[in-house]
Amino acid sequence: MTENETTLKRFPHSRTSYLRRGAVGVCFLIMLAVLTGYVSQCSVNVAEEIPMYYKTPTFEIYPEEEISPRRQIPKPEPFLPKVAIIIDDMGYDVDIAEKFLSLDTTLTFSIFPHSPFQKEIMSRARAKEMDIMLHLPMEPKEYPLVDPGPGALLTTMPPEKLISQLRENLDALPFIKGVNNHMGSKMTAVSTHIYQILSVLKKRNLFFIDSFTTADSRCKSSARLLQIPFAQRDVFLDHVQDPDSIRKQLNRLVRIANYYGEAIGIGHPYTVTYEVFREMFPELKKKVRLVPASEVVHTIG
């Protein structure tokens, strides 16, 4: 009789115990396997539900050797404020007009209507691709002691006469881009007249620059109502015909342009003005950008 048989004979319940223990162990292993599978499946499901932005991405793959980009950085152009210089009272002297044209810079000529050399001066200015304006005579406060010249618009004119004279003046200079007033300290202070004048300019697609001969001017308010391109004169350059005074006024014009970004100066066909321009323009061009008058007018809104 073997040892196992002896044991079973002595302990008849041992075999049943072994069988029970074995069955329990098998059941435990099966449950463990099932549980392990369930946990694994849950882990997969949880992983699938995690948004992509929670997952750590692959970081940069760097080149083995340092690579230096060859980048050409453009040099920014220095900001230069805009300055328009208008030469008024043109039309009576071809020689002085030619001198200003010889400066080979950007100026704007404002020409009198019905002046003796208006066509010749206008033709030469157009050949230089200059802006040309009508220098429109208007009644000053000093009238009739001071006469604004042929084609003047007067406050005593009835509306029909005022508009008729204005159209005649405009037709005398067919290639103009805009208008500014000659004198006009009385006329520009009358809202009704200025509104009529600017209405005609608007229909012809012309801008208006107020020479600003009076603080009572109503030109700006009328231009705002009509939405016509408009600007005001900032500096009279040569109201004192002295070289030092003109230099001082040019420097003042530059300061205003630096402050506001643009400015308008008005000069006249004087020899001393031309000589100061010839002297100062090379240095002036380093400080400002000389532009035609059409580049400094704006619709007020």
Short mmCIF file of the C-alpha atoms (twelve columns), coordinates in Angstrom:
data_MODEL
# 
_entry.id   MODEL 
# 
loop_
_atom_site.group_PDB 
_atom_site.id 
_atom_site.type_symbol 
_atom_site.label_atom_id 
_atom_site.label_alt_id 
_atom_site.label_comp_id 
_atom_site.label_asym_id 
_atom_site.label_seq_id 
_atom_site.Cartn_x 
_atom_site.Cartn_y 
_atom_site.Cartn_z 
_atom_site.pdbx_PDB_model_num 
ATOM 1   C CA . MET A 1   0.000   0.000   0.000   1 
ATOM 2   C CA . THR A 2   1.369   3.324   -0.982  1 
ATOM 3   C CA . GLU A 3   1.823   6.309   1.278   1 
ATOM 4   C CA . ASN A 4   -1.013  8.213   -0.363  1 
ATOM 5   C CA . GLU A 5   -3.356  5.305   -0.054  1 
ATOM 6   C CA . THR A 6   -2.403  4.930   3.572   1 
ATOM 7   C CA . THR A 7   -3.074  8.618   4.127   1 
ATOM 8   C CA . LEU A 8   -6.481  8.489   2.433   1 
ATOM 9   C CA . LYS A 9   -7.411  5.417   4.460   1 
ATOM 10  C CA . ARG A 10  -6.443  7.103   7.649   1 
ATOM 11  C CA . PHE A 11  -8.067  10.473  6.641   1 
ATOM 12  C CA . PRO A 12  -11.059 9.642   4.437   1 
ATOM 13  C CA . HIS A 13  -12.059 13.321  3.970   1 
ATOM 14  C CA . SER A 14  -8.665  14.514  2.677   1 
ATOM 15  C CA . ARG A 15  -9.371  13.626  -0.957  1 
ATOM 16  C CA . THR A 16  -12.553 15.645  -0.950  1 
ATOM 17  C CA . SER A 17  -10.663 18.537  0.605   1 
ATOM 18  C CA . TYR A 18  -7.993  18.386  -2.107  1 
ATOM 19  C CA . LEU A 19  -10.640 18.398  -4.790  1 
ATOM 20  C CA . ARG A 20  -12.417 21.323  -3.238  1 
ATOM 21  C CA . ARG A 21  -9.231  23.275  -2.876  1 
ATOM 22  C CA . GLY A 22  -8.319  22.585  -6.479  1 
ATOM 23  C CA . ALA A 23  -11.708 23.720  -7.716  1 
ATOM 24  C CA . VAL A 24  -11.457 26.911  -5.702  1 
ATOM 25  C CA . GLY A 25  -8.005  27.605  -7.115  1 
ATOM 26  C CA . VAL A 26  -9.192  27.095  -10.682 1 
ATOM 27  C CA . CYS A 27  -12.156 29.403  -10.100 1 
ATOM 28  C CA . PHE A 28  -9.870  32.020  -8.609  1 
ATOM 29  C CA . LEU A 29  -7.578  31.879  -11.646 1 
ATOM 30  C CA . ILE A 30  -10.539 32.186  -13.997 1 
ATOM 31  C CA . MET A 31  -11.910 35.192  -12.106 1 
ATOM 32  C CA . LEU A 32  -8.466  36.790  -12.066 1 
ATOM 33  C CA . ALA A 33  -8.146  36.366  -15.825 1 
ATOM 34  C CA . VAL A 34  -11.601 37.847  -16.414 1 
ATOM 35  C CA . LEU A 35  -10.870 40.739  -14.092 1 
ATOM 36  C CA . THR A 36  -7.540  41.430  -15.789 1 
ATOM 37  C CA . GLY A 37  -9.203  41.520  -19.198 1 
ATOM 38  C CA . TYR A 38  -11.886 43.905  -17.942 1 
ATOM 39  C CA . VAL A 39  -9.332  46.296  -16.453 1 
ATOM 40  C CA . SER A 40  -7.338  46.258  -19.681 1 
ATOM 41  C CA . GLN A 41  -10.445 47.032  -21.702 1 
ATOM 42  C CA . CYS A 42  -11.316 49.904  -19.385 1 
ATOM 43  C CA . SER A 43  -7.836  51.294  -19.752 1 
ATOM 44  C CA . VAL A 44  -8.161  51.245  -23.532 1 
ATOM 45  C CA . ASN A 45  -11.538 52.955  -23.370 1 
ATOM 46  C CA . VAL A 46  -10.233 55.637  -21.013 1 
ATOM 47  C CA . ALA A 47  -7.234  56.224  -23.276 1 
ATOM 48  C CA . GLU A 48  -9.548  56.609  -26.239 1 
ATOM 49  C CA . GLU A 49  -11.563 59.223  -24.345 1 
ATOM 50  C CA . ILE A 50  -8.542  61.406  -23.412 1 
ATOM 51  C CA . PRO A 51  -8.397  64.456  -25.697 1 
ATOM 52  C CA . MET A 52  -5.378  64.748  -27.984 1 
ATOM 53  C CA . TYR A 53  -4.101  67.888  -26.307 1 
ATOM 54  C CA . TYR A 54  -3.469  65.921  -23.092 1 
ATOM 55  C CA . LYS A 55  -1.047  63.703  -24.916 1 
ATOM 56  C CA . THR A 56  2.571   64.802  -24.936 1 
ATOM 57  C CA . PRO A 57  3.643   65.431  -28.549 1 
ATOM 58  C CA . THR A 58  6.959   64.532  -30.041 1 
ATOM 59  C CA . PHE A 59  9.334   67.380  -29.452 1 
ATOM 60  C CA . GLU A 60  11.444  69.016  -32.158 1 
ATOM 61  C CA . ILE A 61  13.973  66.996  -34.104 1 
ATOM 62  C CA . TYR A 62  17.024  69.169  -34.312 1 
ATOM 63  C CA . PRO A 63  19.544  69.109  -37.170 1 
ATOM 64  C CA . GLU A 64  22.893  67.609  -36.437 1 
ATOM 65  C CA . GLU A 65  24.648  70.835  -37.437 1 
ATOM 66  C CA . GLU A 66  23.624  74.405  -36.633 1 
ATOM 67  C CA . ILE A 67  21.839  76.092  -39.533 1 
ATOM 68  C CA . SER A 68  21.945  79.897  -39.676 1 
ATOM 69  C CA . PRO A 69  19.101  81.419  -41.711 1 
ATOM 70  C CA . ARG A 70  20.238  84.005  -44.248 1 
ATOM 71  C CA . ARG A 71  17.570  86.633  -43.878 1 
ATOM 72  C CA . GLN A 72  17.708  89.974  -45.634 1 
ATOM 73  C CA . ILE A 73  16.043  92.538  -43.414 1 
ATOM 74  C CA . PRO A 74  14.855  95.579  -45.392 1 
ATOM 75  C CA . LYS A 75  15.870  98.913  -43.955 1 
ATOM 76  C CA . PRO A 76  12.771  100.908 -42.999 1 
ATOM 77  C CA . GLU A 77  12.498  104.208 -44.801 1 
ATOM 78  C CA . PRO A 78  12.632  107.158 -42.429 1 
ATOM 79  C CA . PHE A 79  9.295   108.903 -42.019 1 
ATOM 80  C CA . LEU A 80  9.277   112.262 -43.757 1 
ATOM 81  C CA . PRO A 81  6.296   114.559 -43.288 1 
ATOM 82  C CA . LYS A 82  4.640   115.974 -46.380 1 
ATOM 83  C CA . VAL A 83  4.976   119.617 -47.370 1 
ATOM 84  C CA . ALA A 84  3.154   121.291 -50.253 1 
ATOM 85  C CA . ILE A 85  4.465   124.652 -51.411 1 
ATOM 86  C CA . ILE A 86  2.125   126.726 -53.566 1 
ATOM 87  C CA . ILE A 87  3.440   129.641 -55.599 1 
ATOM 88  C CA . ASP A 88  0.566   132.111 -55.867 1 
ATOM 89  C CA . ASP A 89  0.025   135.042 -58.232 1 
ATOM 90  C CA . MET A 90  1.454   133.320 -61.283 1 
ATOM 91  C CA . GLY A 91  0.579   134.547 -64.767 1 
ATOM 92  C CA . TYR A 92  2.326   137.892 -65.090 1 
ATOM 93  C CA . ASP A 93  6.013   136.963 -65.315 1 
ATOM 94  C CA . VAL A 94  7.300   134.088 -67.462 1 
ATOM 95  C CA . ASP A 95  10.930  134.552 -66.421 1 
ATOM 96  C CA . ILE A 96  10.312  134.127 -62.698 1 
ATOM 97  C CA . ALA A 97  8.065   131.160 -63.434 1 
ATOM 98  C CA . GLU A 98  10.922  129.556 -65.354 1 
ATOM 99  C CA . LYS A 99  13.261  130.120 -62.423 1 
ATOM 100 C CA . PHE A 100 10.948  128.262 -60.051 1 
ATOM 101 C CA . LEU A 101 10.584  125.498 -62.618 1 
ATOM 102 C CA . SER A 102 14.388  125.203 -62.821 1 
ATOM 103 C CA . LEU A 103 14.534  124.188 -59.147 1 
ATOM 104 C CA . ASP A 104 13.573  120.709 -60.358 1 
ATOM 105 C CA . THR A 105 11.462  120.001 -57.294 1 
ATOM 106 C CA . THR A 106 7.788   119.544 -56.550 1 
ATOM 107 C CA . LEU A 107 5.907   122.821 -56.410 1 
ATOM 108 C CA . THR A 108 2.341   123.825 -57.226 1 
ATOM 109 C CA . PHE A 109 1.580   126.863 -59.379 1 
ATOM 110 C CA . SER A 110 -1.590  128.847 -58.686 1 
ATOM 111 C CA . ILE A 111 -2.324  131.018 -61.709 1 
ATOM 112 C CA . PHE A 112 -4.504  134.114 -62.026 1 
ATOM 113 C CA . PRO A 113 -7.408  133.886 -64.454 1 
ATOM 114 C CA . HIS A 114 -7.216  136.292 -67.412 1 
ATOM 115 C CA . SER A 115 -3.510  136.960 -66.789 1 
ATOM 116 C CA . PRO A 116 -1.319  137.760 -69.840 1 
ATOM 117 C CA . PHE A 117 0.964   134.690 -69.679 1 
ATOM 118 C CA . GLN A 118 -1.364  132.152 -68.061 1 
ATOM 119 C CA . LYS A 119 -1.352  129.743 -71.007 1 
ATOM 120 C CA . GLU A 120 2.415   129.766 -71.458 1 
ATOM 121 C CA . ILE A 121 3.134   129.302 -67.762 1 
ATOM 122 C CA . MET A 122 0.478   126.600 -67.490 1 
ATOM 123 C CA . SER A 123 1.993   124.765 -70.480 1 
ATOM 124 C CA . ARG A 124 5.492   124.826 -68.973 1 
ATOM 125 C CA . ALA A 125 4.227   123.690 -65.569 1 
ATOM 126 C CA . ARG A 126 2.296   120.820 -67.150 1 
ATOM 127 C CA . ALA A 127 5.460   119.732 -68.966 1 
ATOM 128 C CA . LYS A 128 7.042   119.375 -65.502 1 
ATOM 129 C CA . GLU A 129 3.972   117.414 -64.332 1 
ATOM 130 C CA . MET A 130 3.169   120.038 -61.718 1 
ATOM 131 C CA . ASP A 131 -0.195  120.531 -60.088 1 
ATOM 132 C CA . ILE A 132 -1.845  123.672 -61.409 1 
ATOM 133 C CA . MET A 133 -4.466  125.624 -59.499 1 
ATOM 134 C CA . LEU A 134 -6.708  128.584 -60.185 1 
ATOM 135 C CA . HIS A 135 -5.780  131.543 -58.013 1 
ATOM 136 C CA . LEU A 136 -9.298  132.878 -57.637 1 
ATOM 137 C CA . PRO A 137 -9.623  136.623 -56.876 1 
ATOM 138 C CA . MET A 138 -12.092 137.356 -54.082 1 
ATOM 139 C CA . GLU A 139 -13.186 140.510 -52.365 1 
ATOM 140 C CA . PRO A 140 -11.017 141.651 -49.416 1 
ATOM 141 C CA . LYS A 141 -12.197 143.793 -46.535 1 
ATOM 142 C CA . GLU A 142 -10.190 146.667 -47.988 1 
ATOM 143 C CA . TYR A 143 -12.156 146.720 -51.259 1 
ATOM 144 C CA . PRO A 144 -12.444 149.003 -53.259 1 
ATOM 145 C CA . LEU A 145 -9.218  150.577 -52.028 1 
ATOM 146 C CA . VAL A 146 -7.547  147.239 -52.778 1 
ATOM 147 C CA . ASP A 147 -8.538  145.623 -56.072 1 
ATOM 148 C CA . PRO A 148 -8.218  141.806 -56.220 1 
ATOM 149 C CA . GLY A 149 -7.887  141.898 -60.015 1 
ATOM 150 C CA . PRO A 150 -9.740  140.705 -63.132 1 
ATOM 151 C CA . GLY A 151 -12.452 138.136 -62.551 1 
ATOM 152 C CA . ALA A 152 -12.862 138.986 -58.872 1 
ATOM 153 C CA . LEU A 153 -15.850 137.595 -57.011 1 
ATOM 154 C CA . LEU A 154 -17.601 140.287 -54.965 1 
ATOM 155 C CA . THR A 155 -20.070 139.960 -52.103 1 
ATOM 156 C CA . THR A 156 -22.433 142.424 -53.850 1 
ATOM 157 C CA . MET A 157 -22.885 140.113 -56.850 1 
ATOM 158 C CA . PRO A 158 -26.246 138.350 -57.159 1 
ATOM 159 C CA . PRO A 159 -25.984 134.556 -57.192 1 
ATOM 160 C CA . GLU A 160 -26.352 134.303 -61.005 1 
ATOM 161 C CA . LYS A 161 -23.547 136.810 -61.606 1 
ATOM 162 C CA . LEU A 162 -21.314 135.198 -58.970 1 
ATOM 163 C CA . ILE A 163 -21.650 131.719 -60.488 1 
ATOM 164 C CA . SER A 164 -21.259 133.035 -64.030 1 
ATOM 165 C CA . GLN A 165 -18.011 134.839 -63.163 1 
ATOM 166 C CA . LEU A 166 -16.688 131.793 -61.316 1 
ATOM 167 C CA . ARG A 167 -17.333 129.519 -64.296 1 
ATOM 168 C CA . GLU A 168 -15.644 131.986 -66.613 1 
ATOM 169 C CA . ASN A 169 -12.566 131.983 -64.382 1 
ATOM 170 C CA . LEU A 170 -12.500 128.192 -64.228 1 
ATOM 171 C CA . ASP A 171 -12.842 127.867 -67.989 1 
ATOM 172 C CA . ALA A 172 -9.855  130.169 -68.469 1 
ATOM 173 C CA . LEU A 173 -7.568  127.480 -66.975 1 
ATOM 174 C CA . PRO A 174 -8.810  124.101 -68.211 1 
ATOM 175 C CA . PHE A 175 -6.134  121.862 -66.651 1 
ATOM 176 C CA . ILE A 176 -6.386  122.866 -63.010 1 
ATOM 177 C CA . LYS A 177 -6.783  120.357 -60.169 1 
ATOM 178 C CA . GLY A 178 -7.957  122.794 -57.532 1 
ATOM 179 C CA . VAL A 179 -8.548  126.363 -56.446 1 
ATOM 180 C CA . ASN A 180 -7.303  128.699 -53.757 1 
ATOM 181 C CA . ASN A 181 -8.431  132.219 -52.983 1 
ATOM 182 C CA . HIS A 182 -6.533  135.404 -53.761 1 
ATOM 183 C CA . MET A 183 -7.298  137.887 -50.958 1 
ATOM 184 C CA . GLY A 184 -10.952 137.219 -50.044 1 
ATOM 185 C CA . SER A 185 -10.948 138.230 -46.397 1 
ATOM 186 C CA . LYS A 186 -14.506 139.553 -46.858 1 
ATOM 187 C CA . MET A 187 -15.842 136.994 -49.321 1 
ATOM 188 C CA . THR A 188 -14.640 133.887 -47.449 1 
ATOM 189 C CA . ALA A 189 -16.444 135.085 -44.301 1 
ATOM 190 C CA . VAL A 190 -19.867 134.903 -46.012 1 
ATOM 191 C CA . SER A 191 -21.223 131.364 -45.706 1 
ATOM 192 C CA . THR A 192 -23.839 131.604 -48.457 1 
ATOM 193 C CA . HIS A 193 -21.354 132.800 -51.077 1 
ATOM 194 C CA . ILE A 194 -18.690 130.268 -50.129 1 
ATOM 195 C CA . TYR A 195 -21.236 127.444 -50.219 1 
ATOM 196 C CA . GLN A 196 -22.243 128.487 -53.756 1 
ATOM 197 C CA . ILE A 197 -18.614 128.654 -54.884 1 
ATOM 198 C CA . LEU A 198 -17.653 125.281 -53.437 1 
ATOM 199 C CA . SER A 199 -20.795 123.683 -54.918 1 
ATOM 200 C CA . VAL A 200 -19.519 124.560 -58.390 1 
ATOM 201 C CA . LEU A 201 -16.046 123.198 -57.585 1 
ATOM 202 C CA . LYS A 202 -17.546 119.951 -56.322 1 
ATOM 203 C CA . LYS A 203 -19.386 119.426 -59.604 1 
ATOM 204 C CA . ARG A 204 -16.065 119.836 -61.436 1 
ATOM 205 C CA . ASN A 205 -14.207 117.475 -59.058 1 
ATOM 206 C CA . LEU A 206 -11.845 120.216 -57.899 1 
ATOM 207 C CA . PHE A 207 -10.350 120.646 -54.431 1 
ATOM 208 C CA . PHE A 208 -10.196 123.906 -52.508 1 
ATOM 209 C CA . ILE A 209 -7.372  125.270 -50.369 1 
ATOM 210 C CA . ASP A 210 -8.239  128.188 -48.135 1 
ATOM 211 C CA . SER A 211 -5.440  130.765 -48.221 1 
ATOM 212 C CA . PHE A 212 -6.848  131.685 -44.822 1 
ATOM 213 C CA . THR A 213 -6.705  135.456 -45.072 1 
ATOM 214 C CA . THR A 214 -9.159  135.873 -42.185 1 
ATOM 215 C CA . ALA A 215 -9.932  134.041 -38.980 1 
ATOM 216 C CA . ASP A 216 -13.626 134.476 -39.857 1 
ATOM 217 C CA . SER A 217 -13.341 132.173 -42.862 1 
ATOM 218 C CA . ARG A 218 -16.333 129.870 -43.425 1 
ATOM 219 C CA . CYS A 219 -14.554 127.754 -46.045 1 
ATOM 220 C CA . LYS A 220 -13.883 124.780 -43.793 1 
ATOM 221 C CA . SER A 221 -17.466 124.412 -42.589 1 
ATOM 222 C CA . SER A 222 -18.801 124.659 -46.153 1 
ATOM 223 C CA . ALA A 223 -16.267 122.102 -47.356 1 
ATOM 224 C CA . ARG A 224 -17.372 119.746 -44.585 1 
ATOM 225 C CA . LEU A 225 -21.028 120.075 -45.582 1 
ATOM 226 C CA . LEU A 226 -20.277 119.498 -49.266 1 
ATOM 227 C CA . GLN A 227 -17.636 116.812 -48.653 1 
ATOM 228 C CA . ILE A 228 -15.185 118.496 -51.007 1 
ATOM 229 C CA . PRO A 229 -11.418 117.840 -50.645 1 
ATOM 230 C CA . PHE A 230 -10.085 120.716 -48.571 1 
ATOM 231 C CA . ALA A 231 -7.087  122.135 -46.713 1 
ATOM 232 C CA . GLN A 232 -5.925  125.379 -45.136 1 
ATOM 233 C CA . ARG A 233 -2.707  127.294 -45.596 1 
ATOM 234 C CA . ASP A 234 -0.330  126.963 -42.645 1 
ATOM 235 C CA . VAL A 235 2.408   129.511 -43.424 1 
ATOM 236 C CA . PHE A 236 2.845   132.498 -45.719 1 
ATOM 237 C CA . LEU A 237 6.504   132.147 -46.599 1 
ATOM 238 C CA . ASP A 238 7.391   135.568 -47.960 1 
ATOM 239 C CA . HIS A 239 4.924   138.135 -46.660 1 
ATOM 240 C CA . VAL A 240 8.113   139.864 -45.543 1 
ATOM 241 C CA . GLN A 241 10.442  139.899 -48.536 1 
ATOM 242 C CA . ASP A 242 13.660  139.398 -46.636 1 
ATOM 243 C CA . PRO A 243 15.940  136.333 -46.923 1 
ATOM 244 C CA . ASP A 244 16.201  135.771 -43.181 1 
ATOM 245 C CA . SER A 245 12.443  136.065 -42.747 1 
ATOM 246 C CA . ILE A 246 11.805  133.569 -45.558 1 
ATOM 247 C CA . ARG A 247 14.301  131.116 -44.041 1 
ATOM 248 C CA . LYS A 248 12.573  131.488 -40.703 1 
ATOM 249 C CA . GLN A 249 9.174   130.807 -42.272 1 
ATOM 250 C CA . LEU A 250 10.462  127.731 -44.114 1 
ATOM 251 C CA . ASN A 251 11.809  126.329 -40.849 1 
ATOM 252 C CA . ARG A 252 8.473   127.063 -39.214 1 
ATOM 253 C CA . LEU A 253 6.746   125.161 -42.028 1 
ATOM 254 C CA . VAL A 254 8.978   122.145 -41.340 1 
ATOM 255 C CA . ARG A 255 8.134   122.229 -37.622 1 
ATOM 256 C CA . ILE A 256 4.411   122.286 -38.374 1 
ATOM 257 C CA . ALA A 257 4.803   119.387 -40.804 1 
ATOM 258 C CA . ASN A 258 6.698   117.365 -38.201 1 
ATOM 259 C CA . TYR A 259 3.928   117.956 -35.678 1 
ATOM 260 C CA . TYR A 260 0.923   117.277 -37.913 1 
ATOM 261 C CA . GLY A 261 2.482   115.029 -40.559 1 
ATOM 262 C CA . GLU A 262 1.883   117.550 -43.328 1 
ATOM 263 C CA . ALA A 263 1.771   121.287 -43.950 1 
ATOM 264 C CA . ILE A 264 1.055   123.861 -46.651 1 
ATOM 265 C CA . GLY A 265 3.181   126.905 -47.362 1 
ATOM 266 C CA . ILE A 266 2.326   129.690 -49.792 1 
ATOM 267 C CA . GLY A 267 4.985   131.746 -51.542 1 
ATOM 268 C CA . HIS A 268 4.934   134.296 -54.320 1 
ATOM 269 C CA . PRO A 269 6.879   134.929 -57.530 1 
ATOM 270 C CA . TYR A 270 9.614   137.049 -55.967 1 
ATOM 271 C CA . THR A 271 13.257  136.724 -56.916 1 
ATOM 272 C CA . VAL A 272 14.284  136.673 -53.244 1 
ATOM 273 C CA . THR A 273 11.902  133.764 -52.622 1 
ATOM 274 C CA . TYR A 274 13.414  131.829 -55.507 1 
ATOM 275 C CA . GLU A 275 16.958  132.475 -54.245 1 
ATOM 276 C CA . VAL A 276 16.143  131.278 -50.709 1 
ATOM 277 C CA . PHE A 277 14.434  128.189 -52.136 1 
ATOM 278 C CA . ARG A 278 17.488  127.380 -54.248 1 
ATOM 279 C CA . GLU A 279 19.686  127.748 -51.173 1 
ATOM 280 C CA . MET A 280 17.543  125.789 -48.718 1 
ATOM 281 C CA . PHE A 281 15.827  123.093 -50.758 1 
ATOM 282 C CA . PRO A 282 18.732  120.586 -50.795 1 
ATOM 283 C CA . GLU A 283 18.694  120.503 -46.989 1 
ATOM 284 C CA . LEU A 284 14.922  120.844 -46.797 1 
ATOM 285 C CA . LYS A 285 14.438  117.665 -48.826 1 
ATOM 286 C CA . LYS A 286 16.246  115.699 -46.116 1 
ATOM 287 C CA . LYS A 287 13.649  116.802 -43.565 1 
ATOM 288 C CA . VAL A 288 10.364  116.724 -45.487 1 
ATOM 289 C CA . ARG A 289 8.868   115.230 -48.613 1 
ATOM 290 C CA . LEU A 290 7.789   117.933 -51.045 1 
ATOM 291 C CA . VAL A 291 4.485   116.942 -52.617 1 
ATOM 292 C CA . PRO A 292 1.888   118.528 -54.916 1 
ATOM 293 C CA . ALA A 293 -1.028  120.315 -53.293 1 
ATOM 294 C CA . SER A 294 -3.412  117.539 -54.321 1 
ATOM 295 C CA . GLU A 295 -1.699  115.202 -51.809 1 
ATOM 296 C CA . VAL A 296 -2.511  117.306 -48.750 1 
ATOM 297 C CA . VAL A 297 -6.224  117.903 -49.256 1 
ATOM 298 C CA . HIS A 298 -8.746  115.733 -47.437 1 
ATOM 299 C CA . THR A 299 -12.475 115.267 -47.218 1 
ATOM 300 C CA . ILE A 300 -13.498 116.390 -43.751 1 
ATOM 301 C CA . GLY A 301 -15.582 113.797 -41.927 1 
# 
